[in-house]
Amino acid sequence: MLDAAEARQLLDSIDTSTPAGLRDRALIGLMVYSFARIGAALGMTVADVFVQNRRLWVRLREKGGKRHEMPCHHTLEEYLHAYIDGVGLGADPKGPLFRTVGRGTKTLTRTALPQANAYAMVRRRAEAAGIDTKIGNHTFRATGITAYLKNGGTLENAAAMANHASTRTTQLYDRRRDDISLDEVERIRV
């Protein structure tokens, strides 16, 4: 898991002057701010980002085919608009939201980004941002849930946002106790 400062460092380090940069920031932002699983994020179409009640929402298809919709955090809304508008995806609502980059062209293709490529991208982006923590795609789910809970969110609402059937599952992602353990270890003075 990343702490909130590391997640912010990672997101801020991404060069968004390229289609790949806009895509990567939007994908990582989606996982952090909506607690989305990588499979659900990569399975999205452009039409799965939509406006409802003057707010941007995302539609995720989770494990077991469960459909899950939720409003976007204002930062995620900014990332998604910048990505979709910046690379011109709005004209292809049925196409994949997160796409591969064409070899040598630096433009997005119409092929959905594979999970292995997303994993490699996350590792590359973390290394470039100077983050030493070994992370993967699932890291962002725990990062978002823990940040939400640290800022006064409830376990029940976190479970609903993460589309967990039980709060027990959500508790597996709650890393608030890691801070307590570190503080306690530092009490050892020899």
C-alpha atoms as one frame of an Amber mdcrd trajectory, in Angstrom:
protein
   0.000   0.000   0.000   1.039   3.582  -0.560   0.302   6.293   1.935  -1.648
   9.306   0.707   1.507  11.394   0.163   3.106   8.675  -1.994  -0.075   8.276
  -4.036  -0.154  12.043  -4.614   3.574  11.975  -5.515   2.934   9.229  -8.061
  -0.055  10.955  -9.659   1.710  14.331  -9.788   4.836  12.830 -11.361   3.051
  11.598 -14.482   3.783  13.699 -17.568   0.343  14.373 -19.015   1.596  15.967
 -22.232   1.247  12.566 -23.961  -1.765  10.303 -24.532  -0.065   7.578 -22.460
   0.453   9.994 -19.573  -3.182  11.109 -19.616  -4.288   7.461 -19.754  -2.003
   6.333 -16.952  -2.999   9.145 -14.590  -6.686   8.483 -15.294  -6.296   4.732
 -14.708  -4.346   5.085 -11.457  -6.713   7.841 -10.326  -9.702   5.613 -11.042
  -8.272   2.823  -8.904  -7.416   5.175  -6.021 -10.574   7.305  -5.977 -13.176
   4.628  -6.753 -11.445   1.586  -5.194 -11.850  -0.113  -8.590 -10.283  -3.480
  -9.245  -7.920  -3.483 -12.206 -10.081  -5.973 -14.124 -13.152  -3.766 -13.744
 -11.205  -0.650 -14.747  -9.710  -2.245 -17.847 -13.107  -3.639 -18.831 -14.675
  -0.186 -19.028 -15.855   1.389 -22.248 -15.866   5.130 -22.893 -19.647   5.107
 -22.272 -18.993   3.784 -18.746 -17.951   7.336 -17.848 -21.167   9.334 -17.858
 -22.894  12.384 -16.408 -25.717  11.946 -13.927 -27.168  14.804 -11.857 -24.504
  17.168 -13.244 -21.751  14.923 -11.862 -19.427  12.483 -13.601 -20.029   8.836
 -12.682 -18.272   5.585 -13.522 -19.806   2.192 -14.226 -17.715  -0.825 -13.294
 -18.368  -4.470 -14.017 -16.962  -6.292 -11.026 -16.250  -9.935 -10.274 -19.220
 -12.197 -10.854 -20.650  -9.782 -13.425 -21.933  -7.385 -10.754 -22.498  -3.886
 -12.114 -21.414  -1.090  -9.822 -21.927   2.634 -10.399 -20.595   5.473  -8.313
 -19.967   9.217  -8.564 -16.445  10.454  -9.231 -14.286  12.317  -6.757 -13.644
  15.817  -8.160  -9.979  14.977  -8.836 -10.914  11.794 -10.692 -13.472  13.777
 -12.659 -10.696  16.165 -13.730  -8.389  13.262 -14.721 -11.078  11.484 -16.737
 -12.160  14.642 -18.573  -8.532  15.510 -19.383  -7.950  11.991 -20.709 -11.140
  11.517 -22.711 -11.099  15.038 -24.153  -7.324  15.143 -24.604  -7.142  12.011
 -26.753 -10.543  12.343 -28.423 -12.224   9.225 -27.048 -15.666  10.836 -26.838
 -16.401   9.897 -30.466 -16.010   6.169 -29.659 -18.416   5.441 -26.776 -18.417
   1.666 -27.344 -14.627   1.416 -27.503 -12.404   0.509 -24.561 -11.665   3.353
 -22.166  -8.079   2.345 -21.415  -6.164   1.449 -24.579  -2.737   0.367 -25.675
  -0.298   2.763 -27.317   0.644   1.976 -30.912   4.270   1.033 -31.497   6.196
   4.001 -32.799   3.083   6.182 -33.089   2.630   7.235 -29.452  -1.118   7.343
 -30.171  -3.761   5.169 -28.594  -5.063   2.163 -30.491  -8.557   0.676 -30.255
  -7.213  -2.343 -28.307  -7.982  -2.591 -24.592  -4.963  -2.322 -22.318  -4.104
  -5.824 -20.998  -3.741  -6.305 -17.259  -0.072  -7.298 -17.573   0.663  -4.041
 -19.424  -1.147  -2.061 -16.717   0.969  -3.799 -14.072   4.194  -2.972 -15.943
   3.040   0.638 -16.350   2.308   1.000 -12.628   5.739  -0.363 -11.716   7.437
   1.941 -14.250   5.521   5.005 -13.055   6.290   4.257  -9.391   9.993   3.849
 -10.112  10.062   7.080 -12.122   8.330   8.878  -9.217  11.009   7.655  -6.803
   8.669   5.370  -4.877  10.568   2.434  -3.415   7.516   0.537  -2.170   6.871
  -2.511  -4.333   3.399  -1.955  -5.743   0.981  -3.497  -8.177  -2.472  -2.715
  -9.516  -4.237  -3.870  -6.366  -2.160  -1.483  -4.250  -4.434   1.404  -5.168
  -7.554  -0.270  -3.776  -5.953  -0.517  -0.325  -4.491   2.983  -0.676  -7.879
   4.528  -1.465  -9.791   2.592   1.197  -7.249   3.395   3.905  -7.142   7.107
   2.959 -10.941   7.209   3.031 -11.093   5.602   6.477  -8.292   7.802   7.873
 -10.297  10.853   6.802 -13.364   9.838   8.799 -15.143   7.547   6.336 -17.094
   4.614   7.702 -16.291   0.974   7.110 -19.847   0.381   5.885 -19.600   3.108
   3.248 -16.125   1.930   2.220 -17.572  -1.566   1.707 -20.376  -0.156  -0.441
 -17.955   1.961  -2.483 -15.628  -1.024  -2.981 -18.641  -3.196  -3.858 -17.834
  -5.663  -1.086 -20.644  -7.880   0.159 -19.203  -7.796   3.670 -17.294  -5.246
   5.729 -14.968  -8.106   6.686 -13.585  -8.057   3.163 -13.112  -4.295   3.339
 -11.195  -4.660   6.600  -8.556  -6.659   4.714  -7.713  -3.439   2.818  -7.681
  -1.198   5.897  -4.020  -0.479   6.689  -4.557   2.106   9.444  -3.086  -0.302
  11.983   0.247  -0.238  10.128   0.795   3.326  11.411   0.022   2.251  14.959
   2.484  -0.633  14.753   5.271   1.610  13.452   4.657   4.145  16.223   4.786
   1.373  18.806   8.005  -0.097  17.405   9.652   3.319  17.672   8.982   3.266
  21.430  11.758   0.710  21.763  14.742   2.681  22.929  17.987   0.933  23.691
